[in-house]
Amino acid sequence: MSSSNRRHVVPNPNGGWDVLAPGASRSSEHTSTQADAVGRARQIVGNAGGGEVVIHNRQGQIRDSDTVAPGNDPNPPRDRK
């Protein structure tokens, strides 16, 4: 999967949350809540044909990731959200 179909949801040092493409110097989107940023990241990745959304916590550590269809998840979950 190419990195262009991956977005990271990360905390902004000035408050709020940013949606970043790997290697980007500017965010694709800035929101006030993490939930809004995750929703926007899923929308961006979905419009690009699917891929991965990587969600970070307030300390910047990866806490979750989500494959957006029609992405190819090498380890699909057994349960359905």
DALIN-V599155 format. One record per residue. PHI is phi in degrees with one decimal (* if undefined). Layout:
PHI ; PHI
//
This chain:
* ; -78.3 ; -69.3 ; -69.2 ; -103.0 ; -131.8 ; -132.8 ; -110.4 ; -101.2 ; -128.5 ; -70.9 ; -92.1 ; -59.7 ; -96.0 ; 106.2 ; 84.1 ; -133.5 ; -116.8 ; -106.8 ; -120.6 ; -85.6 ; -56.8 ; 81.6 ; -79.6 ; -90.8 ; -121.9 ; -79.3 ; -75.3 ; -156.4 ; -127.0 ; -130.5 ; -84.8 ; -122.7 ; -65.8 ; -60.9 ; -64.6 ; -66.5 ; -64.5 ; -60.5 ; -68.1 ; -61.9 ; -62.5 ; -65.6 ; -61.9 ; -66.2 ; -62.8 ; -66.6 ; -87.8 ; 100.3 ; 97.3 ; 160.4 ; -121.9 ; -112.3 ; -107.7 ; -107.1 ; -104.2 ; -89.7 ; -60.5 ; -86.0 ; 91.6 ; -81.9 ; -67.3 ; -112.7 ; -166.1 ; -143.4 ; -142.5 ; -91.0 ; -99.3 ; -59.2 ; -91.5 ; -61.1 ; -109.9 ; -83.7 ; -68.6 ; -129.8 ; -65.5 ; -69.6 ; -80.1 ; -91.7 ; -111.5 ; -72.4
//
